Amino acid sequence: MSTDKHLKTDADPLDAFFDAARDQAPDLSPDLRARILADAAGAMHKAASPAPSGLAVRHRVVDWLRGWAAPSLAGGITAAAAGFWFGVAAPLPVAALDAPLWLQDALFYFDVISTPLVGLDDPLLWGF
C-alpha cells in the first residue's frame, strides 16, 4: 500500500526488505544451541521433580511474602483499620443523620464525653 495516490500498485514498500531478511536468516552457533538446550533440559528436570514437603512450604510462604504480597497485605490491613476507625469514630453530625431518635441522645453524650478525653474540639463549635 503506497501513500502515493498516483501510483496504482498493490505491493507493500517494505516487502523487499522483508524478503531480503528472510533470505539472510541468521544461524545459531552449535555452542549457543547446545547451551540453550542444556538450560531447557535443566528447567524441565526441575519442573518435573516433586517439591519436598515440610520446610519447602515455609520457604514458599517466606518467598511469597518477600515479593509483592507483604506491601499488598500491609495496604489491605491499613485500609481495613482505617475503615473500621471511620465507622466507629464517625463525627456526630454524620452519625446523627441516620440514627434513630432514641440513639441521638446516646450519641450526643458519647460525643460530649469522648471529645474532651481525646483532646479534640468540635469544629462546629469554633464559631467560624
DALIN-V319588 format. One record per pair of residues at least 4 apart in sequence whose C-alpha atoms are under 6 Angstrom apart, sorted by the first residue. I is the first residue (numbers start at 1). GAP is how many residues later the second one is. Records with the same first field share a line. If there is no record, write none. Layout:
I = GAP, GAP
//
This chain:
1 = 9, 11
52 = 4
65 = 4, 5
69 = 4
85 = 4
86 = 4
92 = 4
96 = 8
110 = 4
111 = 4
115 = 5
//
